[in-house]
Amino acid sequence: MLRHVIAPSSGWTKASHAVVRDRRMNSDAKILLLYVQGLPESATGRPLGELAQKLEMKGRAYQQAKKQLIEHGYVHEWRGQGDGGRWVTEQLFTNTPLTRDEARAVRARLSPEAAGPMRAERLSAPPPSAQSPTVGEPTPPSAGGYVPEEEHVDENTPHPPSEAEPEPNPDPGPEPEPEPEPKAAHRPTPAQEPKAEATPPPRHPSPQLTRAERVLLSLRHTRRELLLGVGEARALAGEAAKWLERGLTESELRHALLAEPPKGGVRSAVGFLRHRLTHRCPVAPAPVAPPEPPPPPVRSLITCTSEAEEDHVFRPLGDETECADCRRATAYANWMVDTDTYDFPPDMTWRQRFVAVAKADALRGEPA
């Protein structure tokens, strides 16, 4: 490194190498130290904060620089209360580090009256002078010319106003009958008192809630960041139980909660599991329609037992032994015998009519 240095002939400040090369102080503290050191004597009556404002050093930067100067013995402060009751802070600045005792000795040498009241206090607040009242002499306070006759110190209960005496009635009426004394209210016996409603016993959790809570508490064994407390797991068990109610097993629920972990990690186990349980819950299966009842068994064909000319077969629906046509003809034959008529309905087939007539004749006892 090349160096070109010219010592200034005027306007310079001597700086100690111990100050410039001190690594314990930052640049703001060093600049403030050199700036105050180079000021004339007439500018030393200002506080250190006002001088720092000349260097555009405010706020946190000034507080940090002042703290370092005080810690290393370059600035010392004394705060005291003068005769007038005002608090004044006096600062001592030095370009060489001094202990507290050394700084106190320097202060006593530079300001001999430091042992008495503060110098700034004496200059800014002169002692008060004795003054007389503006008009007249001091007088005791008056209460508008009223002097209380008696002070009731021990009694503070107001006396109610006396009631006016009733005027005598020249024509007194009949004396009213005395009202009966009210009977004492009947107090119910302990047996008659209404009993307080019994507190219902606590509801036991359903099996799904117990299983869901057990699954949530077991997640910490696989991923430590999914550690849940008992109360947190119980609060999430309701959402997890919906998965089990929709047909999933405990292992499938555990796999769904542990699969695809976020890249940045889980910051909140409760929030992560609640989001996954809510947004990835499987769709509830559609209700299964009840199966249709099986069709009745097909019965085999049997021969009709009616007295018909031709044998014929039919497929019975129950325990009947005659076909529908023969049963209708039998019912019509009974009607023909009861009404003594041979009228047939138009929808009656010729076989039904023949069977009806034959049965009606048989019921009358006539030969076929």
C-alpha positions in Angstrom: 0.0 0.0 0.0 1.3 3.5 -0.9 0.7 6.3 1.4 0.8 10.1 0.8 0.3 12.1 4.0 0.8 15.9 4.6 0.4 17.2 8.1 -2.0 20.2 8.2 -0.5 23.5 9.3 -3.8 24.7 10.8 -7.3 23.4 11.7 -6.2 20.1 13.0 -6.9 18.0 16.1 -4.5 15.6 17.8 -5.9 12.1 18.0 -4.4 9.4 20.1 -3.6 6.1 18.4 -5.4 4.4 21.3 -8.6 6.1 20.3 -8.3 5.7 16.5 -7.2 2.0 16.8 -9.6 1.0 19.6 -11.7 -1.9 18.3 -14.2 -1.7 21.2 -15.8 1.6 19.9 -17.6 2.0 16.6 -16.9 4.8 14.1 -19.7 7.0 15.5 -18.2 7.1 19.0 -14.7 7.9 17.6 -16.0 10.7 15.3 -18.0 12.2 18.2 -14.9 12.0 20.5 -12.6 13.7 18.0 -15.3 16.3 17.1 -15.8 17.4 20.7 -12.1 17.3 21.4 -11.5 19.9 18.6 -14.2 22.4 19.7 -13.2 25.7 21.2 -13.7 26.4 24.9 -16.7 28.6 24.2 -18.7 25.6 22.8 -18.2 23.3 25.8 -21.3 24.7 27.7 -23.6 22.6 25.4 -24.8 19.1 26.2 -23.3 16.2 24.3 -26.5 15.4 22.6 -26.7 18.9 21.1 -23.2 18.6 19.8 -24.0 15.2 18.2 -26.8 16.8 16.3 -24.2 18.9 14.5 -22.8 15.7 13.0 -26.3 14.5 12.0 -26.0 11.8 14.7 -29.5 11.1 16.2 -31.5 8.5 17.8 -30.1 5.0 18.1 -26.7 5.9 16.7 -26.1 8.6 19.3 -27.3 6.4 22.2 -24.9 3.6 21.1 -22.0 6.0 20.7 -22.6 7.7 24.1 -23.0 4.3 25.8 -19.5 3.2 24.4 -17.9 6.4 25.5 -19.3 6.1 29.0 -18.3 2.4 29.3 -14.6 3.1 28.3 -14.2 6.2 30.5 -14.3 9.1 28.0 -17.6 10.6 29.2 -18.8 10.9 32.8 -22.1 12.2 34.1 -23.4 13.4 37.5 -27.1 14.1 38.1 -28.1 16.0 41.1 -30.8 18.3 42.6 -30.1 21.9 43.4 -31.5 24.2 46.0 -34.5 25.1 43.8 -35.5 21.4 43.4 -34.6 21.1 39.8 -32.5 18.2 38.5 -29.4 19.0 36.5 -27.0 16.7 34.7 -23.4 17.7 34.5 -21.1 16.0 31.9 -17.3 15.6 31.8 -15.6 14.9 28.5 -12.0 13.7 28.3 -9.8 12.4 25.5 -8.1 9.9 27.8 -10.0 7.2 29.6 -10.5 8.0 33.3 -11.9 6.0 36.2 -14.8 7.3 38.3 -12.5 8.5 41.1 -10.1 10.2 38.6 -13.1 11.9 36.8 -14.4 13.1 40.2 -11.1 14.6 41.0 -10.9 16.4 37.6 -14.4 17.7 38.1 -13.5 19.1 41.5 -10.4 20.8 40.0 -12.3 22.3 37.0 -15.4 23.3 39.0 -14.5 24.0 42.7 -18.1 24.8 43.6 -19.2 21.3 42.4 -19.5 20.2 46.1 -22.2 22.9 46.6 -25.3 23.4 44.5 -25.1 22.8 40.8 -23.7 25.7 38.8 -26.4 25.5 36.2 -29.0 25.5 39.0 -27.6 28.6 40.5 -27.4 30.4 37.2 -30.9 29.5 35.9 -33.0 29.6 39.0 -32.2 32.3 41.6 -33.4 31.7 45.1 -36.8 33.1 45.9 -37.0 36.5 47.7 -39.2 37.4 50.6 -42.3 39.2 49.3 -45.2 40.7 51.3 -48.9 40.3 50.4 -50.1 42.7 47.7 -52.9 44.2 49.8 -53.3 44.1 53.6 -52.3 41.4 56.0 -53.2 37.7 55.9 -56.7 37.0 57.3 -58.3 33.8 58.4 -60.8 32.3 55.9 -64.5 33.3 56.3 -67.6 31.3 55.7 -70.0 34.1 54.7 -70.6 35.3 58.2 -72.1 32.0 59.4 -70.6 30.3 62.4 -72.0 26.8 63.1 -73.4 26.5 66.6 -72.7 22.9 67.1 -70.7 20.3 65.3 -72.0 16.8 65.4 -68.8 14.9 65.1 -70.0 11.6 66.5 -73.4 11.6 64.9 -73.8 11.5 61.2 -77.4 10.0 61.0 -79.9 12.7 59.9 -82.9 13.3 62.0 -86.2 12.8 60.1 -88.6 15.7 60.3 -91.3 15.3 63.0 -94.8 14.5 61.8 -97.6 17.0 62.3 -100.0 16.1 65.1 -103.4 15.0 63.7 -106.4 17.3 64.3 -109.2 15.9 66.6 -112.2 14.6 64.7 -115.5 16.0 66.3 -117.6 13.2 64.9 -115.6 10.0 65.1 -117.0 7.2 63.0 -117.2 3.5 63.9 -113.8 2.1 64.8 -112.5 -0.1 62.0 -112.1 -3.8 62.8 -108.5 -4.8 63.3 -107.1 -6.6 60.3 -106.2 -10.2 60.9 -102.6 -10.9 61.3 -101.1 -12.4 58.2 -100.4 -16.1 58.6 -96.9 -17.3 58.5 -96.0 -18.4 55.1 -96.0 -22.2 54.8 -92.6 -23.4 54.3 -92.3 -26.7 52.4 -90.7 -29.6 54.1 -87.5 -31.0 52.7 -89.6 -33.8 51.2 -91.9 -31.3 49.5 -89.1 -29.1 48.1 -88.5 -29.6 44.4 -85.5 -31.6 43.9 -82.8 -30.1 41.7 -82.5 -31.8 38.4 -79.9 -34.4 38.5 -76.9 -33.7 36.4 -76.8 -36.0 33.4 -73.8 -38.3 33.4 -71.1 -37.5 31.0 -71.5 -39.0 27.6 -69.0 -41.6 26.8 -67.2 -41.1 23.5 -68.2 -43.3 20.6 -65.8 -46.0 19.4 -65.0 -44.0 16.3 -63.9 -41.0 18.4 -61.7 -43.2 20.6 -60.1 -44.9 17.6 -59.6 -41.5 15.9 -57.9 -40.0 19.0 -55.6 -43.0 19.3 -54.5 -42.5 15.6 -53.8 -38.8 16.1 -51.7 -39.4 19.2 -49.7 -42.1 17.4 -48.5 -39.8 14.6 -45.7 -38.5 16.8 -44.0 -41.9 16.6 -43.5 -41.5 12.9 -43.0 -37.7 12.6 -41.9 -35.8 15.7 -43.3 -32.5 14.4 -46.8 -33.9 14.6 -46.7 -34.1 18.4 -50.2 -33.4 19.8 -51.5 -32.9 23.3 -54.4 -34.8 24.7 -56.7 -31.8 24.4 -55.6 -31.0 20.8 -56.1 -34.6 19.7 -59.6 -34.7 21.4 -60.5 -31.5 19.5 -59.5 -33.0 16.1 -61.0 -36.5 16.8 -64.4 -35.4 15.6 -63.1 -34.6 12.1 -61.0 -37.8 12.1 -63.9 -39.9 13.1 -65.7 -38.9 9.9 -63.0 -40.8 7.9 -63.6 -43.9 9.9 -67.4 -43.6 9.6 -67.0 -43.5 5.8 -65.3 -46.9 5.6 -61.6 -46.2 6.1 -59.4 -48.2 8.5 -57.1 -46.8 11.1 -54.0 -47.6 8.9 -55.5 -45.9 5.9 -56.3 -42.8 8.0 -52.7 -42.7 9.4 -51.3 -43.1 5.9 -53.4 -40.2 4.5 -52.2 -37.9 7.3 -48.5 -38.8 7.0 -48.4 -38.9 3.1 -46.9 -35.9 1.1 -45.4 -33.8 3.9 -44.9 -30.1 3.1 -41.5 -29.1 1.9 -41.0 -26.3 4.4 -41.9 -28.5 7.3 -44.9 -28.3 9.6 -45.1 -25.1 11.7 -48.3 -26.0 13.5 -49.3 -29.6 14.0 -52.9 -28.7 14.9 -53.4 -26.4 11.9 -51.8 -28.9 9.5 -53.9 -31.8 10.6 -57.1 -29.8 10.8 -56.6 -28.6 7.2 -55.8 -32.1 5.9 -58.7 -33.7 7.8 -61.1 -31.1 6.5 -60.1 -30.8 2.8 -59.1 -34.4 2.1 -62.0 -36.1 3.7 -63.4 -38.8 1.4 -66.8 -38.5 -0.1 -69.5 -40.3 1.8 -70.7 -43.4 -0.1 -74.1 -43.2 -1.6 -76.8 -45.0 0.3 -77.3 -48.6 -1.1 -80.8 -49.3 -2.2 -82.3 -52.3 -0.5 -82.3 -55.4 -2.7 -85.5 -56.2 -4.5 -87.4 -59.2 -3.1 -86.9 -62.4 -5.1 -89.9 -63.3 -7.4 -92.2 -65.9 -6.0 -91.3 -69.4 -7.1 -93.1 -70.7 -10.2 -95.5 -73.5 -9.3 -96.0 -76.5 -11.4 -99.2 -77.1 -13.5 -102.0 -79.0 -11.9 -105.3 -80.4 -13.2 -108.4 -78.4 -12.4 -110.8 -80.4 -10.1 -114.0 -78.8 -11.4 -116.7 -80.9 -13.1 -115.9 -79.8 -16.6 -116.3 -81.9 -19.7 -112.7 -81.4 -20.7 -109.8 -81.8 -18.3 -107.5 -78.8 -18.3 -104.6 -77.7 -16.3 -103.6 -74.3 -14.7 -100.8 -72.8 -12.6 -102.0 -72.0 -9.1 -101.0 -68.9 -7.2 -101.8 -70.3 -3.8 -103.6 -73.3 -2.5 -106.5 -73.2 -4.9 -107.5 -76.4 -6.7 -109.7 -74.9 -9.4 -108.8 -72.5 -12.1 -110.0 -68.9 -12.2 -112.6 -69.6 -14.9 -114.1 -72.5 -12.9 -114.2 -70.6 -9.7 -116.0 -67.8 -11.4 -118.5 -70.2 -12.9 -119.1 -71.7 -9.5 -119.8 -68.3 -8.0 -122.1 -67.4 -10.9 -123.9 -70.7 -10.6 -124.7 -70.0 -6.9 -126.0 -66.6 -8.0 -128.2 -68.2 -10.7 -129.7 -70.6 -8.2 -130.4 -67.8 -5.7 -132.0 -65.5 -8.3 -133.5 -68.2 -10.6 -132.1 -66.5 -13.8 -130.0 -67.5 -16.7 -128.6 -64.1 -17.6 -124.9 -64.1 -18.4 -122.5 -61.1 -18.5 -121.2 -60.2 -21.9 -117.5 -60.8 -20.9 -118.2 -64.4 -19.9 -116.7 -67.0 -22.2 -118.7 -70.0 -23.5 -116.8 -72.4 -21.3 -117.6 -70.4 -18.2 -121.3 -70.3 -19.2 -121.4 -74.0 -19.8 -119.8 -74.8 -16.5 -122.1 -72.3 -14.7 -125.2 -73.9 -16.2 -124.0 -77.4 -15.3 -123.2 -76.4 -11.8 -126.5 -74.5 -11.4 -128.4 -77.6 -12.6 -126.4 -79.8 -10.2 -127.3 -77.5 -7.3 -131.0 -77.6 -8.3 -130.9 -81.4 -8.5 -131.8 -81.5 -12.2 -130.1 -84.0 -14.4 -127.5 -82.6 -16.8 
